[in-house]
């Protein structure tokens, strides 16, 4: 029996992404006016930026749930996963943080980031203006809003319309695009593939939320580590010359990532097998 197509499809997802961006821009204007009146800079208040994103994504997610006409637990599945998966999750995230950091270095060497954007990212990840504001935005708002949207609402719709591989790949590319700049496109897409695969393996958003929060926290706390590694937590995106990571560090990151992915695959159940068996019984 053919599965009914669920909301959203590809086109509907693009419209929701566009609406989210418009809402963020629309909410930023009055926020910027207030900041001007109080003689403060909007970009120097990461907590306020996080609140704007939270409200914008929250409105679109609410609309999406209404259009999906499904219970929250179905759109945003949060069923518990095996505690043992914490180890491969941590290994995967630490490995991905190192590997994608080097990928970002190569990207910056090919396409230098504008100084104003580099300063914005630098201030955010170094918590220059507000540690708690940066932590709130990076480790709470971004994981919750983006995972509920892309791995929750969007993946639910895609998996009812497309194959698993297509659903994960396309949703990951869209996840990269929503960041609205080429310097985050590759890293966000790669993370989207990892988180999407976790969701398919577990049918739960919990690993995705935890992994997203952890890797964003890794970016934030890397600057506070006592050990300085070139290309990772030494230097600054504002530097004219791009530094690359030592080879041993890249190999370490790759080994951690491979080990984490292998262990996650070995220790997680495969819902597709169970779903196939259930479908066979129904037929």
C-alpha positions in Angstrom: 0.0 0.0 0.0 1.4 3.4 -1.1 2.2 5.7 1.8 0.3 9.0 1.9 2.4 12.0 1.1 2.8 14.2 4.2 3.5 17.9 4.5 5.9 19.4 3.6 7.2 18.6 0.2 10.3 20.2 -1.4 8.5 23.3 -2.7 6.6 23.8 0.6 9.9 23.5 2.5 11.5 26.2 0.3 8.5 28.5 1.0 8.8 27.9 4.7 12.6 28.6 4.6 11.9 31.9 2.7 9.2 32.9 5.2 11.7 32.2 8.0 14.3 34.4 6.5 11.8 37.2 5.9 10.6 36.9 9.5 14.1 37.1 10.8 14.8 40.2 8.7 11.5 41.7 9.7 12.0 41.2 13.4 15.6 42.5 13.1 14.4 45.9 11.9 12.5 47.0 15.0 15.2 45.4 17.2 17.8 47.4 15.4 15.8 50.6 15.9 15.5 49.9 19.6 19.3 49.2 19.8 19.9 52.6 18.0 17.8 54.4 20.5 19.7 52.8 23.4 23.0 53.3 21.6 23.9 49.7 21.3 24.7 47.5 18.4 22.4 44.6 17.4 25.3 42.5 16.2 27.0 42.8 19.6 24.0 41.2 21.3 24.0 37.5 20.5 21.3 36.8 23.0 18.9 39.2 21.2 19.8 37.7 17.8 19.0 34.2 19.3 15.6 35.4 20.5 14.8 36.8 17.0 15.7 33.4 15.4 13.7 31.6 18.1 10.6 33.7 17.4 10.9 33.4 13.6 11.5 29.6 13.6 8.9 29.1 16.3 6.2 30.9 14.2 7.1 28.8 11.1 7.2 25.5 13.1 3.8 26.3 14.6 2.4 26.9 11.1 4.1 23.7 9.8 2.6 21.6 12.6 -0.9 23.0 11.8 -0.5 22.2 8.1 0.9 18.8 8.8 -2.2 18.0 10.8 -0.4 15.5 13.1 0.4 15.2 16.8 3.5 17.0 18.1 5.0 13.6 19.1 4.8 12.5 15.5 6.2 15.6 13.9 8.9 15.9 16.6 9.7 12.4 17.8 11.6 12.4 21.0 11.6 8.7 22.0 14.6 7.6 24.1 17.6 6.0 22.5 20.1 3.6 23.8 22.4 5.3 26.4 25.4 3.5 24.8 25.0 5.7 21.7 26.3 8.7 23.7 29.9 7.4 23.1 29.7 7.2 19.3 27.8 10.5 19.3 30.5 12.3 21.2 33.3 10.7 19.1 31.5 11.6 15.8 31.0 15.2 16.9 34.5 15.7 18.1 35.8 14.2 14.8 33.5 16.3 12.7 34.5 19.5 14.6 38.1 18.9 13.6 37.5 17.7 10.0 35.0 20.5 9.2 37.3 23.1 10.8 39.9 22.2 8.3 37.3 22.2 5.5 36.4 25.7 6.5 40.1 26.7 6.4 40.3 25.5 2.8 37.1 27.3 2.0 38.4 30.6 3.4 41.6 30.2 1.5 39.7 29.8 -1.8 37.0 32.4 -1.0 38.1 34.9 1.7 35.2 36.0 4.0 34.3 39.7 4.1 35.8 41.4 7.1 32.4 42.5 8.5 31.1 38.9 8.4 34.3 37.5 9.8 34.1 39.9 12.7 30.5 38.9 13.3 31.3 35.2 13.5 34.5 35.9 15.5 32.6 37.9 18.1 29.9 35.1 18.3 32.2 32.1 18.7 34.7 33.9 21.0 31.8 35.2 23.2 33.4 38.6 23.0 30.3 40.6 23.9 28.3 38.0 26.0 29.3 34.5 26.9 25.8 33.5 28.0 24.3 35.2 24.9 26.6 33.3 22.6 25.9 30.0 24.5 22.2 30.6 24.3 22.2 31.3 20.6 24.7 28.6 19.5 24.0 25.8 21.9 20.2 26.2 22.6 18.4 28.2 19.9 20.2 26.9 16.9 20.0 23.2 17.8 16.3 23.3 18.9 15.0 25.4 16.0 17.0 23.9 13.2 16.7 20.2 14.3 13.0 20.5 14.9 12.6 22.1 11.4 14.9 20.0 9.3 15.1 16.6 11.0 11.6 16.9 12.4 9.1 18.6 10.2 10.9 18.4 6.9 12.3 14.9 7.2 8.8 13.6 8.1 7.4 15.0 4.9 10.4 14.0 2.7 10.5 10.4 4.0 6.8 10.0 2.9 7.6 11.2 -0.6 11.2 10.3 -1.4 13.7 7.6 -0.7 15.7 7.7 2.5 18.9 8.7 0.7 17.2 11.5 -1.2 15.4 12.7 1.9 18.6 12.9 3.9 20.7 14.5 1.1 18.2 17.1 0.0 17.2 18.1 3.6 21.0 18.4 4.4 21.6 20.7 1.4 18.6 22.9 2.4 20.1 22.9 5.9 23.3 24.3 4.5 21.5 26.9 2.3 19.4 28.3 5.3 22.7 29.6 6.7 22.7 32.1 3.8 26.5 32.2 3.2 28.9 29.9 1.2 31.4 29.7 4.1 28.9 27.6 6.2 27.3 25.7 3.3 29.8 22.8 3.2 30.1 22.3 7.0 26.3 22.6 7.6 25.5 20.2 4.7 28.0 17.6 6.1 26.5 18.0 9.5 23.0 17.7 8.1 24.0 14.4 6.5 25.3 13.1 9.8 22.3 14.3 11.8 19.9 13.0 9.1 21.5 9.6 9.2 21.2 9.5 13.0 17.5 10.3 12.7 16.9 7.6 10.2 18.7 5.1 12.4 16.9 6.0 15.6 13.7 7.8 14.5 14.3 10.2 17.3 15.4 13.9 17.4 17.3 13.5 20.7 20.6 12.4 19.1 20.3 15.2 16.5 19.6 17.8 19.2 22.4 16.6 21.4 24.9 16.4 18.5 24.0 19.8 17.2 24.3 21.4 20.6 27.6 19.7 21.3 29.3 20.6 18.1 28.2 24.3 18.4 29.5 24.2 22.0 32.8 22.8 20.8 33.2 25.7 18.5 32.5 28.1 21.3 34.6 26.5 24.0 37.6 25.7 21.7 38.8 29.2 22.1 39.1 28.7 25.8 41.3 25.6 25.6 44.7 25.9 27.1 46.3 24.2 24.1 46.5 26.3 20.9 46.4 24.4 17.6 47.0 26.4 14.4 43.9 26.5 12.1 41.6 25.3 14.9 41.6 27.6 17.9 44.7 29.7 17.3 44.5 32.8 15.2 41.4 34.5 14.0 39.1 34.5 10.9 40.0 38.2 10.7 43.6 37.3 9.9 44.5 37.9 6.2 46.5 34.6 6.0 44.6 31.4 6.5 46.3 28.8 8.8 45.8 25.1 8.3 45.7 22.5 11.0 48.6 20.1 11.6 48.4 16.8 9.7 48.3 14.7 12.9 45.3 16.8 14.1 43.4 16.2 10.8 44.1 12.5 11.0 42.9 12.4 14.6 39.7 14.1 13.7 39.1 11.7 10.8 39.8 8.7 13.0 37.4 9.9 15.7 34.7 10.5 13.0 35.1 7.1 11.4 35.1 5.4 14.8 32.0 7.3 15.9 30.1 6.6 12.7 31.0 2.9 12.8 30.0 2.5 16.5 26.8 4.4 15.9 25.9 2.1 13.0 26.8 -1.0 15.1 24.9 0.0 18.2 21.8 1.6 16.8 18.8 -0.2 15.5 17.6 0.1 11.9 14.0 1.3 11.8 13.7 0.5 8.1 13.9 -3.2 8.8 11.2 -3.0 11.5 9.0 -0.8 9.3 9.3 -3.2 6.4 8.3 -6.1 8.7 5.4 -4.2 10.1 4.2 -3.2 6.6 4.4 -6.8 5.5 2.1 -7.8 8.4 -0.4 -5.1 7.5 -0.5 -6.1 3.8 
